[in-house]
Amino acid sequence: MFATYRPILSLLRGTAFLLAASGLHGLLLPLRGQIEGFSTASLGLMGTAWAGGFVAGCFFAPRLVRRAGHVRAFGAFAASGAIIALLTGLIVDQYFWILLRAFTGFTMAGAFMVIESWLNEKATNENRGTVFGLYMMVTYASIMGGQMIVAGGDVRSASLFMITGILFCLSLIPTAVSTQSTPRPLQDVKLDVKGLYANSPVSAVACLLIGIANGAWGTLGAVYGARIGISTAEIALMMSLVVVAGAAMQLPAGRLSDTTDRRFVLAGAAFGAALVAVLIFLVAPRSGVFVIVLTAAYGAFAYTLYSIAVAHANDHARAEDFVKVSGGLLLLYGFGTMIGPLLAAALMGSVRPEGLFLATALAHLSLTGYTLLRIRARAPVPIENRDAFKTQPADRALTPEATRLDPRRKVETDG
């Protein structure tokens, strides 16, 4: 049995290093930028640039992979990530960092697409669920591990940038020495907004709004922590626990959505996230422990939403359209993450650090209201006709290629 999973475990080791590097770099930049006095607008633009590069990478990286091959393309993406990480440590300039973040997003999208297609090639309908589960475990653990490295280093020095570069380089080794066959070429990514909206208006709008909220938090959460005066270790723990709390709550929320109209669960979780966000905005806590508890509660609601929205869309989609629908919703989510940091930066600059939560609350309240309106306009899918809920990996490690790895795809190949 172990021999069956050995090629997959090798790829997952490379994934772990790549995600640790991404998690470390993504947290390090806003913290160092805050120390250097970068404007809130610039810090927000870094998140928008990263998201824009990531979405562009989903569209254009497959062409590069087809031209160079999976191994060489992945080597180029990972090496580019290392070079960019080292450049951000050498040249500390907010405008230069914004430009580099766009390139980072592009290279990360390409690297993830290579890994996800490779894992999909090795997965069968019998072990696809196990492979997908292992990928999720590695994703969450590696991102959290990378973020926690910040707690043990000095944000003001260049050492953490060097460690980021080392982690990117380490991600090269498992694929470079692999003797496994090269996967089939990546398929081009397409976005059919009209078709997505026709299939499920709630899911299409939800993924855009969830992207706005999660993009705002993912980019400026660390800046919020620094501005209210909690320690670097507390900021790293806060950012990690938000994602972990969301991951832990996906399964109970998903199981609940399997037994009732998923839109009620979606609206309830969105309202819960908005309620916690408004509470943080009004109370303006300054105790590190209190902030961590409140933000973890926020994450438990906010980071369950995407999986529920995708599950609802797939309830309405034909089995053969699963990949197209899930991949399209992910791209809508990506466009939302481009908007969120700009909105949050404007509110943080004009109000106070808690303006970040005002931005997320606006997105979540809009989602709640729209979902409740749609409940009155369209009957739910009968429970016996629904696909079972499945959790989703962390949003910063997910490309349309990952939808081909999802265990629900076996319906297509068996059919």
C-alpha atoms as one frame of an Amber mdcrd trajectory, in Angstrom:
protein
   0.000   0.000   0.000   2.819   2.389   0.885   4.413   1.782  -2.516   1.171
   2.904  -4.159   1.318   6.295  -2.437   5.103   6.789  -2.589   5.050   8.955
  -5.779   2.243  11.048  -4.291   4.087  11.519  -0.999   7.117  12.757  -2.926
   4.992  15.371  -4.678   3.354  16.356  -1.395   6.781  17.019   0.129   7.441
  19.514  -2.634   3.995  20.984  -2.055   4.715  21.368   1.665   7.883  23.391
   1.037   6.138  25.520  -1.600   3.188  26.336   0.650   5.414  27.009   3.652
   7.354  29.497   1.528   4.131  31.101   0.327   2.705  31.333   3.849   5.899
  32.820   5.245   6.335  35.362   2.452   2.670  36.367   2.445   2.796  37.228
   6.162   6.288  38.698   6.177   5.650  41.352   3.531   2.775  43.241   5.216
   4.553  43.112   8.591   7.799  44.477   7.166   5.886  46.986   5.045   4.093
  48.233   8.155   7.440  48.733   9.909   8.833  50.565   6.887   5.871  52.959
   6.906   4.245  51.793   3.670   0.841  53.366   3.083  -2.309  51.325   3.705
  -3.198  51.722   0.028   0.139  50.223  -1.012  -0.269  47.289   1.360  -3.729
  46.683  -0.090  -2.403  46.892  -3.627   0.082  44.131  -2.828  -2.840  41.810
  -2.181  -4.629  42.941  -5.322  -1.455  42.461  -7.373  -0.944  38.953  -5.996
  -4.539  37.985  -6.755  -4.336  39.501 -10.229  -1.153  37.586 -10.961  -2.676
  34.372  -9.627  -5.779  34.686 -11.824  -3.598  35.513 -14.842  -1.442  32.479
 -14.044  -4.503  30.226 -14.094  -5.208  31.381 -17.660  -1.692  31.518 -19.111
   0.444  29.048 -17.124  -0.968  25.974 -18.927   0.543  27.263 -22.182   3.965
  27.573 -20.562   3.706  24.098 -19.063   2.760  22.581 -22.431   5.759  24.252
 -24.040   8.401  23.386 -21.432   7.017  20.255 -19.776   5.904  19.782 -16.179
   9.294  19.292 -14.533  11.074  22.193 -16.234   8.051  24.479 -15.843   7.745
  23.717 -12.142  11.467  24.331 -11.730  11.093  27.703 -13.422   8.099  28.650
 -11.248   9.746  27.635  -7.979  13.050  29.282  -8.891  11.189  32.458  -9.820
   9.492  32.383  -6.425  12.891  32.151  -4.723  14.329  35.004  -6.784  11.343
  37.229  -6.033  11.520  36.454  -2.304  15.203  37.395  -2.215  14.591  40.550
  -4.253  11.950  41.723  -1.763  14.587  41.394   0.954  17.200  43.255  -1.059
  15.062  46.125  -2.338  12.580  47.382   0.250  10.302  49.656  -1.739   6.506
  49.606  -1.712   6.047  50.129  -5.452   8.653  47.516  -6.318   6.986  45.066
  -3.952   3.587  45.630  -5.577   5.083  44.712  -8.949   6.852  41.659  -7.527
   3.678  40.440  -5.824   1.974  40.216  -9.218   4.803  37.989 -10.456   4.608
  35.925  -7.270   0.897  35.289  -7.814   1.556  34.202 -11.395   4.368  31.802
 -10.459   2.395  30.312  -7.559  -0.591  29.632  -9.818   1.671  27.866 -12.293
   3.415  25.809  -9.615   0.131  24.760  -8.011  -1.355  23.772 -11.373   1.630
  21.528 -12.075   1.395  19.841  -8.663  -2.375  19.435  -8.817  -2.287  17.944
 -12.313   0.490  15.577 -11.254  -1.474  14.428  -8.204  -4.558  13.998 -10.369
  -2.590  11.835 -12.785  -1.559   9.488  -9.965  -5.013   9.346  -8.363  -7.610
   6.734  -9.243 -11.309   6.661  -8.441 -10.492   4.226  -5.624  -7.924   6.450
  -3.874  -8.933   9.914  -5.104 -10.570  10.777  -1.779  -7.416   9.800   0.124
  -5.178  11.794  -2.205  -7.458  14.827  -1.967  -7.519  14.525   1.832  -3.728
  14.293   2.044  -3.445  17.355  -0.178  -5.755  19.296   2.129  -3.823  18.238
   5.245  -0.502  19.267   3.710  -2.017  22.548   2.528  -3.288  23.689   5.915
  -0.307  22.408   7.913   2.269  23.940   5.562   0.651  27.371   5.349   0.345
  27.493   9.135   3.924  26.253   9.565   5.258  28.900   7.192   3.368  31.655
   8.994   4.597  30.508  12.402   8.230  30.803  11.231   7.679  34.565  11.363
   7.083  34.294  15.113  10.613  32.964  15.634  12.456  35.447  13.421  13.220
  39.127  13.164  10.926  40.841  10.678  13.381  43.750  10.398  16.256  41.589
   9.141  16.805  39.874   5.794  16.975  36.389   7.347  13.294  35.542   6.867
  13.493  36.520   3.194  16.445  34.138   2.857  14.524  31.335   4.565  11.653
  31.928   2.133  14.058  31.558  -0.788  15.465  28.351   0.704  11.976  26.866
   1.084  11.149  27.679  -2.533  14.342  25.944  -3.646  13.617  22.906  -1.461
  10.267  22.509  -3.210  12.201  21.828  -6.432  13.965  18.711  -5.216  11.158
  16.110  -5.035   9.955  16.801  -8.593  13.462  17.251 -10.022  14.592  13.780
  -8.895  11.256  12.062  -9.570  11.290   9.204 -12.070   7.529   9.231 -12.493
   5.985   9.755 -15.915   5.045  13.282 -16.920   1.306  14.036 -16.615  -0.887
  14.865 -19.564  -0.766  18.503 -20.740  -2.752  21.035 -18.742  -6.026  22.148
 -20.252  -6.764  25.796 -20.936  -8.886  27.554 -18.308 -12.103  29.247 -19.443
 -14.562  31.450 -17.580 -18.255  31.497 -18.507 -19.784  34.056 -16.128 -23.192
  33.931 -17.819 -23.304  30.150 -17.575 -22.191  30.167 -13.940 -24.884  32.676
 -13.010 -27.540  30.744 -14.921 -26.548  27.530 -13.140 -26.654  29.094  -9.648
 -27.011  32.850  -9.108 -26.366  32.451  -5.374 -23.085  30.579  -5.856 -21.777
  32.958  -8.520 -22.477  36.074  -6.440 -21.367  34.331  -3.252 -17.942  33.350
  -4.593 -17.269  36.931  -5.703 -18.321  38.354  -2.309 -16.458  35.660  -0.353
 -13.359  36.505  -2.378 -13.747  40.180  -1.441 -13.937  39.344   2.274 -11.193
  36.699   2.297  -8.915  38.792   0.083  -9.265  41.709   2.475  -8.460  39.596
   5.526  -5.664  37.568   3.901  -3.855  40.712   2.753  -4.431  43.125   5.632
  -5.077  40.913   8.657  -1.426  41.116   9.659  -1.453  44.902   9.195  -4.490
  45.112  11.478  -2.639  43.103  14.136   0.464  45.281  13.891  -1.511  48.515
  14.118  -3.414  47.518  17.250  -0.121  46.616  18.917  -0.180  42.837  19.405
   3.116  40.937  19.116   4.493  39.315  15.960   3.990  35.849  17.475   0.365
  36.696  18.253  -0.153  37.996  14.709   1.252  34.769  13.234  -0.975  32.682
  15.506  -3.999  34.843  14.694  -3.542  34.495  10.935  -3.064  30.740  11.210
  -5.978  30.063  13.546  -8.430  31.949  11.334  -7.769  29.452   8.521  -7.589
  26.433  10.858 -10.891  27.368  12.544 -12.502  27.649   9.130 -11.113  24.267
   8.112 -12.404  22.660  11.327 -15.893  24.083  10.815 -16.228  23.061   7.166
 -17.286  19.516   7.940 -20.071  20.227  10.500 -21.385  23.116   8.403 -21.260
  20.942   5.288 -23.033  18.061   6.966 -25.758  20.460   8.110 -26.101  21.722
   4.540 -26.581  18.113   3.372 -29.771  17.862   5.442 -31.389  21.211   4.644
 -31.394  23.933   2.009 -27.708  24.828   1.652 -28.659  28.456   1.138 -29.921
  28.715   4.720 -26.539  27.463   5.965 -24.733  29.841   3.596 -26.797  32.824
   4.747 -26.440  31.840   8.411 -22.653  31.460   8.228 -22.307  34.737   6.305
 -24.438  36.515   8.923 -22.343  34.934  11.689 -19.131  36.212  10.083 -20.669
  39.681   9.692 -21.844  39.676  13.311 -18.385  38.827  14.666 -16.786  41.398
  12.345 -19.155  44.139  13.523 -18.453  43.141  17.134 -14.702  43.509  16.570
 -15.261  46.848  14.851 -17.359  48.193  17.743 -15.386  46.741  20.670 -11.932
  47.417  19.124 -10.093  44.856  21.331  -6.397  45.365  22.118  -5.624  42.245
  24.188  -3.760  39.687  22.072  -5.677  36.726  23.513  -9.062  38.422  23.037
  -8.196  39.390  19.461  -7.098  35.842  18.614 -10.301  34.355  20.063 -12.545
  36.786  18.198 -10.721  36.440  14.864 -10.769  32.631  15.162 -14.542  32.844
  15.649 -14.689  35.044  12.563 -12.658  32.510  10.576 -14.898  29.638  11.685
 -17.800  31.340   9.905 -16.027  33.090   7.022 -13.851  30.204   5.843 -16.723
  27.711   5.604 -18.589  29.796   3.034 -16.682  28.934  -0.141 -17.134  25.170
   0.197 -20.875  25.546   0.817 -21.254  27.865  -2.179 -19.442  25.393  -4.460
 -21.516  22.483  -3.131 -24.718  24.415  -3.849 -23.590  25.132  -7.408 -22.751
  21.480  -7.998 -26.232  20.471  -6.797 -27.593  22.304  -9.853 -24.851  21.300
 -12.318 -24.725  18.201 -14.481 -22.066  15.658 -13.500 -20.073  16.311 -16.668
 -19.960  20.052 -15.870 -18.457  19.653 -12.401 -14.929  20.690 -13.387 -16.119
  23.641 -15.474 -18.459  24.961 -12.769 -16.038  24.522  -9.856 -13.134  26.019
 -11.798 -15.240  28.969 -12.929 -16.397  29.714  -9.379 -12.790  29.660  -8.240
 -11.922  32.304 -10.822 -14.837  34.468  -9.656 -13.463  34.078  -6.145 -10.077
  35.189  -7.474 -11.555  38.332  -8.978 -13.131  39.067  -5.607  -9.762  38.802
  -3.878  -8.521  41.548  -6.198 -11.264  43.917  -4.990 -11.224  43.129  -1.261
  -7.790  44.520  -0.329  -8.549  47.858  -2.015 -11.866  48.257  -0.195 -10.369
  47.275   3.163  -7.330  49.528   2.716  -9.599  52.507   2.029 -11.676  51.848
   5.151  -8.636  51.191   7.353  -7.094  54.441   6.177 -10.222  56.543   6.677
 -11.588  55.003   9.887  -9.209  52.918  12.052  -7.525  49.479  11.851 -10.884
  47.805  12.541 -12.070  49.221   9.218 -10.842  45.894   7.844 -13.771  44.166
   9.531 -16.172  46.797   8.304 -15.150  45.827   4.761 -15.645  42.096   5.394
 -18.978  42.757   7.133 -20.256  44.664   4.098 -19.415  41.710   1.846 -20.932
  39.136   4.208 -24.107  41.135   4.843 -24.551  41.581   1.081 -24.188  37.821
   0.686 -26.737  37.188   3.457 -29.305  39.528   1.925 -28.894  38.236  -1.639
 -29.094  34.600  -0.531 -32.302  35.192   1.412 -33.832  36.888  -1.640 -32.906
  33.941  -3.872 -34.412  31.452  -1.405 -37.794  33.000  -2.135 -37.215  32.914
  -5.907 -36.043  29.320  -6.416 -36.926  26.016  -4.779 -34.094  23.975  -3.254
 -32.707  20.850  -4.899 -34.255  17.744  -3.287 -31.879  16.167  -0.769 -31.885
  12.821  -2.585 -30.662  14.526  -5.790 -27.763  16.383  -4.186 -24.074  15.590
  -4.308 -22.504  14.984  -0.893 -20.647  17.951   0.588 -16.850  17.948   0.296
 -14.445  20.286   2.024 -12.059  22.438  -0.028  -8.348  23.150   0.401  -7.171
  26.588   1.533  -7.961  29.287  -1.005  -4.347  30.270  -1.621  -3.472  26.770
  -2.756  -6.295  26.108  -5.156  -6.429  26.482  -8.938  -8.989  25.219 -11.481
  -6.707  22.202 -11.963  -7.479  21.124  -8.377 -11.116  20.536  -9.339  -9.940
  17.576 -11.424  -8.480  16.060  -8.252 -11.721  16.372  -6.265 -13.224  12.955
  -5.405 -16.591  14.029  -6.800 -15.063  13.959 -10.277 -15.245  10.165 -10.315
 -18.902  10.577 -11.345 -17.671  11.860 -14.692 -15.078   9.178 -15.327 -17.261
   6.321 -14.169 -20.267   7.519 -16.116
